[in-house]
Amino acid sequence: MGTGTEIGRVRGLGAAKSGVGHWWQQRVTAIANIALLLWFVISLVRMPGLDYASVVLWLRQPVAAIPMLLLIVSVFYHFRLGVQVFIEDYLHNEGTKLLALLALNFYALGGAAAAVFAVLKIALGA
């Protein structure tokens, strides 16, 4: 019985049985973030100007709005995954840990929702 538990820990299947999935999600979002951030920086460099009107015109195009929405979702999800690991590793009081995880989830969801709303408002011309 003890060996099974140790092997599970080595494989990343601790008590929650989700270590490997979490690890993969962090790696996939990191790669997506790199690709999308490269797209974002290149797009900004290629713009004729970085004034408000130019950026709004750019973001009204689906070819800009869709990757921007993907970037927002990926960055906030990656952030949430990383901070979750920190909270789970360094907060040992279960009540504090639960409150921190709840606050993290509300913060990440709220931030992502606000950013998505802003992009959609511009992209849809509202």
Solvent accessible surface area in square Angstrom, and as a share of the most:
residue,aa,sasa,rsa
1,M,217,0.97
2,G,46,0.45
3,T,90,0.52
4,G,49,0.47
5,T,66,0.38
6,E,105,0.47
7,I,76,0.38
8,G,14,0.14
9,R,156,0.57
10,V,131,0.75
11,R,158,0.57
12,G,27,0.26
13,L,68,0.34
14,G,30,0.29
15,A,112,0.87
16,A,83,0.65
17,K,141,0.60
18,S,61,0.39
19,G,32,0.31
20,V,64,0.37
21,G,37,0.36
22,H,33,0.15
23,W,118,0.41
24,W,142,0.50
25,Q,78,0.35
26,Q,30,0.13
27,R,92,0.33
28,V,88,0.51
29,T,15,0.09
30,A,32,0.25
31,I,121,0.62
32,A,34,0.26
33,N,16,0.08
34,I,109,0.55
35,A,57,0.45
36,L,29,0.14
37,L,81,0.40
38,L,104,0.52
39,W,61,0.21
40,F,54,0.22
41,V,81,0.47
42,I,97,0.49
43,S,16,0.11
44,L,47,0.23
45,V,116,0.67
46,R,193,0.70
47,M,23,0.10
48,P,139,0.87
49,G,23,0.23
50,L,119,0.59
51,D,75,0.39
52,Y,175,0.67
53,A,60,0.47
54,S,24,0.15
55,V,44,0.25
56,V,16,0.09
57,L,119,0.59
58,W,32,0.11
59,L,11,0.05
60,R,117,0.43
61,Q,82,0.36
62,P,95,0.60
63,V,110,0.63
64,A,1,0.00
65,A,6,0.05
66,I,101,0.51
67,P,24,0.15
68,M,21,0.09
69,L,37,0.19
70,L,103,0.51
71,L,13,0.06
72,I,19,0.10
73,V,83,0.47
74,S,13,0.09
75,V,57,0.33
76,F,50,0.21
77,Y,82,0.31
78,H,57,0.25
79,F,78,0.32
80,R,62,0.23
81,L,3,0.01
82,G,28,0.27
83,V,46,0.27
84,Q,33,0.15
85,V,53,0.30
86,F,121,0.51
87,I,12,0.06
88,E,74,0.33
89,D,79,0.41
90,Y,142,0.54
91,L,53,0.26
92,H,149,0.67
93,N,97,0.50
94,E,122,0.55
95,G,42,0.40
96,T,65,0.38
97,K,35,0.15
98,L,106,0.53
99,L,123,0.61
100,A,25,0.19
101,L,38,0.19
102,L,80,0.40
103,A,61,0.47
104,L,12,0.06
105,N,59,0.30
106,F,149,0.62
107,Y,145,0.55
108,A,5,0.04
109,L,128,0.63
110,G,39,0.38
111,G,22,0.21
112,A,16,0.13
113,A,56,0.44
114,A,64,0.50
115,A,29,0.22
116,V,36,0.21
117,F,136,0.57
118,A,48,0.37
119,V,11,0.06
120,L,70,0.35
121,K,97,0.41
122,I,45,0.23
123,A,22,0.17
124,L,141,0.70
125,G,42,0.40
126,A,98,0.76
